[in-house]
Amino acid sequence: MRFDYHMHLEYGSYDEDYAEGFFRAARARGVAEIGFSEHSHTFPEFEQLYYDDLILDDGFVGSFQKKWLRTNKFKYTLDEYFSFIEKLRKKHKVLAGIEVCNFQNQEAVAKILRAYPFDYIIGSVHFLGGWAYDTGAIAAEWENHTLKDIYEAYTAEAEKLAAAGLYDVLGHPFNIRLYKYFPDFDVTPYLERVAAAMRRADMIVDLNTGTYYRYPVREFSPYPDFMRTAHVHGLPVVTTSDAHKPEDCARYNEEAVRYARFFGYTEQIRFTGGRGRELVPLI
């Protein structure tokens, strides 16, 4: 069996006809089971955490991010999300996940998450010092930072997520390569730190094809060096598409399976509901 547990409804709506497109795409690509992992910025329960953490001044980054927070954000409550998932479950096997940004107040995050019956929780580094580094509209900000600072900041944020003990999966690990800023220094210490933190927290690697088809780097995340490190540390993987549109569900899933097998993986995670998991053959 194949799975895809990382996808988002945010460009559409909680409409059954719209969601049906994800299931159609999964079937067409031989994927038997999917789960939605709505971004935390979908939900007003997380709104204050964004305003607490993001750069929101009148500069280049802040001006954009203020507009970003006012556009298509915080439009469904978590109760509405779970009600919609229950509608989908009348026709389909589907899991209810969430992708949570790397907020600084993890105690507040925990309070929100523990109130709802998620099947799995993805924690993803999306902000470095309050800057949404993966956003094309403000990609020029990369020129204002050294890559060593970027790698240190990313690693520290991933370690914080792992230490919180709230997350099943680290989303798209080391996607800081997405705009093709490649280091000319040894990054092994950073890879080792993140893998060790994930191991302590019993976290799963999100083998994410989205960075291949959505960003200039055109590579899966994690990139090969971290895949090797993850395998050495015994970290399990789950293959995902990071689909933001129905037609992208399970995109490059077969290639992701081959990619994982190249690094020695023979099994992947299947989520069984209620934060449960099992290892199944990677085929």
N, C-alpha and C positions, 0 to 999 in steps of 0.2 A: 504494500500500500504506500501511497504518497500523500503528503499533507502540505498545507499552506496555512500558516497561522498568523501572518502579518499582512493586514490589508485594512483599508480605511474607506468609510462611506462619506467622508467630509465634502467631496466635490458634488455629491448628489444630495439625497435626503433619506429619511427613514420611510422609504416607500418600497413596498414588496416587489413591484415590477423592476425598480432600479436595482435592488439587491439581487434579484434573480440573475442578472447578468454575470455576477461573480460566480454563481454556481454553474452557469452554462460554460463559462471559460474554464473552470476547474475540470468539469467533465471532459471537455474537448482535449485537455492536456493530460488526461489520465490521472488526475488528482482526486482521491476518494473523499477527503475530508478537509474542511476549511474552518477557520475561525476568524472573526473580526477582532481587530485590536485598535479601536478608536483612539486617536490622540487625546491626551488629557485636555488639550485646549478646545475640545468639543464641549466640555462640560463646565457649567458655571461654578461647580463645586471647587474647581481648581483656579478660578480666575484670579483671586487675590495673590496666589503664589507667583503668577506671571508678573503681576505689577510689582511684587516685592523684589523679583530677581533680575528683570530685564533692564538694559540700558534704555531709558525713555526720555532722554534729554532732547535738545533741539538740534543736535549734530546729525551727521550723515546716518549713523546707525540708529540712533534714538528716534529720529523723525520717521524713518521707515517702520521701525518696530511699533511705534504708537499706532500707525495706520494698520499694521498687520493685526494687532490685537482687536481692532474695531471691525475687521473684515471677516465675516463668515466664522466667527469664533463664539464659543460658549452658547451654542444654540439649542442644545438638548441636555436635559438633566440625565443623571445616571439612572434614575427610575425610568425615564422614557427609553433609554438605551436597552435596559433589560426587558422592558415590555415589548420592544420591537424584536429582540432576539427570540422571545417566546413565540411571537407570531411566526417567525421564520422556522422555528422548530416544529411547527405543525406539518411542514413539508420536507424539511431537511435535517440532517445531522449537522449542527453548527455549534461552535464553541464561542463563548463570550470572553474576550480578552480586552486588554487595554495597553496602550503604550504611553508611559509616563515620562515626562522630561526630568532632567537632573536638577530638581529643585534643591535649594539649600536647606529648607525646613522639612526634613524627612519625617519628623514627628507629626507634622500636619498632614503630610501625604499618607502616613500610616493610618491616621484616624479616618480619612476618606476611604481608603482601600478596604479596610477591615469591615466596613459597613455593607459591603456588597459581595455577592457570590461569584467572583471571577473564576474562570477556568484556568487562566494563566495570566501573568503580569510581565510585560516587557518594560525594562528600564533602559532608557536611551539617553546618551549625551547629545543634546541638541544646542547647548549654549556654553560658551566659554567666557567667563567674566561678564555674563549678561548679553553677549553677542551671539546671534543665530548664525553661526559660521557656515551652515549648509544652505543658506538662502542666496540664490543667484542675484537678487536685486542689490544685495550689499556685499557681494563677493570681493569688491575692491578693498574691503577692510583687511583682507589677508595681507596686503602690502604693508600694513602698519604693525605687523607682528613678526618676530623671528620664529622659524620653525621649531627651534628648541623650546621656546616658550609655549608654542602650540602643543607640542608633544607632552610637555610636562603638565600643562593645564588639562589636556584631555585625560591623561593617565590619572591625575588626581581626582577628576570628576568621576571616572569609571570606578575608582577605588571607593569613593564615597557611596556610590550607588550600591556596590556590592556589600559594603559594611552595614548598610541600612537593614539588610536581611529581609527586604520586602519583595524582591524580584526573582522570577524564574529564569529570565532571559536577559542577556545584554544585547540590545538592538544594534545591528550593523556595526560591529566592532571595528575601530580604527578607520571609520569613513572620513577621517580628516585628510585623506588622499583625494577626495572627490573632485577638486579643482586642479589636480595635477601639480600640486606643490610637493615635490619629492625631496626628502632629506639627503644631505651629503654627509651625515654622521651616523654612527651606530645607534639604531633604535632598539636594540635587543633589550636593554634594561627596562624600557617602557613596556614592551611586549610581555616580558616576564612578570612585571609588577601587576599588570591587568590580569593575566592568566592566573597568577597565584591568588589574587583577590577573588576572582570568580570561583576558583576551586574551593576556597574557604567557605564561600557563600552557596556552594552547590548550584551554580548558575550554568545556563546553557548558552552556547554560541548560536546566535542568529545568523545563519548562512543566507545572506540577503542578496538577491539578484537585482534589487532596485538601483544600486549604484552603477550597475552595468548599463541599464537602458534609460536611466533618468539623469545621469551626470556625465561630465566630460571625461572622467577617468576611465569609464567603460571597463570596470572590473568588478567582480563580486566582492562583497565585504563578508568576512575578513579577507584581506589580500593574502597571498601565499605565505609570507613570513609569519603572520599571526596564526594561520591555519596550522602550520607546522608546530608552533609553540603550543597551541590549544591541544593538539593531539598528544604531544609529549606530556602535558599536564593532565591528560585524561578527561578533558572537558567534552561533554556530549554536544551534538549539533542538532539543529532543526532547520529544514530548508524552507525559505519563504521568498515571496515576491515583492513585498512592500507595495502592493498594488494600491494606487489612489484612484483608479478607474476600473470599472468592471472587466474590460477587455484585457487588463494586465494581470488578473488573478492567475496565479501559477505560472506566470511567464518565466521561461528558462528553468523550470523546475527540473526537467530531465538533465539539463546541463549542470545544474547545481548538485544533483546526485552524483554525476560522474566526477565533478570537481572534488567533492568530499571523499569519494573513494580513492582518488589520486593521492590524497594525503594519509591514507591508511584507515579511513573510517569504513566500517562495515555495518554500523547500526545508526539509527537516528531516534530522536524522541518523538513519541506520540503522546499528546495530552489526553487524559482519560476523564477529565471533568473534576471540578472541585479542587483544583491545584494538583491533581494527581498526574503522574507520568509513567511511561514505560518505554523501554528500549525495544525497537522493532528493527528487522533487517532493512538496510538501506538499499532499495532496489528500484 
